[in-house]
Amino acid sequence: MKNILIFAVVLWTVFGGCTVHNASHDIRNGETKLSERESSIPESEVDISDLSQEPEPLEAVKTAVSNESLAKAESLPQENSELTLNKALHLCSVSQEFWEKDEPEKALEILDQAHTLILESDTEDQPELEQQKEDLRFMVSKRILKGYAVRNIALTGENPAIPIVMNSYVQTEINAYTKGRKKNNFFVRAYKRSGKYRPLIVRKLEKAGLPAELSWLPLVESEFRIHVMSDAKALGLWQFIPSTASNFGLKRGQYLDERLDPEKSTRAAIAYLRALHTNFGDWMTVLAAYNCGEGRVRRIVNNRSDKFWDFYKSLPRETARFVPKFLATLHIVSNPERYGLDSVSLSQPSAYETVEVLKQTRISEMAKTLGISDKMLKSLNPELRHNIVPGNGYLLKIPKNQRDVFISKLNSDSDSHAKPESSRTSAPHCHKIKRGETLFSIAKQYHTDVESIIKANKICRDSVIIAGKLLKIPQKGKWVSRDRKASSEYIVKTGDIPLTIAKQHKMSLNQFLRVNRLTQRSTIYPGQKLYVD
């Protein structure tokens, strides 16, 4: 029972944290019955025609699955419903092997077998198990539908195009952008700035198989201004909040905030948009989720409809305007003559090359070595905070064709740089006190002593520490989490879930979640860096 519950929680996390409805879901013998509200993938974007054929029995795909996996699946007894569900759960794991081998057809066949087992389990007299069965059946059904969507994307090499809708809401935003001299000037300035970043963004989107129209999203989010910050602390071209930035691999620290780097933040935005599209299947809903959070949009979709314009008015006001603003932007940039953009001279991308910097150095010193202004060097490296290059192998962007001259000057004037970072004392780490913690337990966690914490925070040994407050943790050099210190890095692959990663590295699920500071409701994404023993 415990295993089923853990796996159900993990599936809940991976497949979008959906709420199970009372309406029935039936995918059996090729027939798919999902209510309009329960499927987050529009029928136009999901090809389920192949489900009309009778699925092959499990024996038909034995040769493609590892003998060990099949033997384990077939050896599970079916003496009661709980064990039947266990076997279905194991088949879900087997299907992931096929996704990793890039065999979506076989993966879908195995999922269908798992779904059939779930339907065959008799849990009528076991209310707790019945609810788990319903949850599993719903999530496996969603997995099948999403599997077909992912398969179609793989076949075509791109996601479905964004429909450029025109309605009264979009027209209102077009008027807001273009009527009046002040408003029109705002759009013209943002459009001009787009020339500096869009060529890079379009290349990345096309390589990822995503619609090129998404390259205009930063115009709505940030007006193509790198340093703009929202009230929610969202920053950069793509307006990442700190938590989402961390989830998609953007580093934030004493010297760096990669949300400000156009290339790195674009890579993270593409990964986020792709994950949202896999989850929701509709670009309008994806954009709403990008703006106000997938959890909030998921709750609205579950309670109302999965068609954007049906739940449009239920969104927060800012988000309700966000999608029409984006569509308005697409209409305007598609008709430059009509809206007076044909005569606008676009900014040009900055040409640069990179050099590896080993010592911590001030930007002003680097700029002096290059013979350029501090402002120019800072504009090439906007992610740098406090005008300091961190060293330790940092790849600094410098103007094109100056690399050899720069390295030559560095070698002849090595004393002009600041001391290596390792010789300095790092800024203290801030720890948020949790209920039940003591100064001793916190000191032990960070490999320091109580006296150092007392001194750093100017408190007494007998002081009462309060949950929710912050403590400064003094440290020498780079701080490493107690749980992560002896861990290895693991890059998440398509189809990975926390439970399978933990088992693969002989860790318990709780240990894996603790080391990576995740919860059972956290979502992991392909390309994300995690830690394992």
Summary of the structure (lengths in Angstrom):
residues: 533
radius of gyration: 26.7
end to end distance: 26.9
largest distance: 82.2
contacts: 1554
relative contact order: 0.09
helix: 54%
strand: 8%
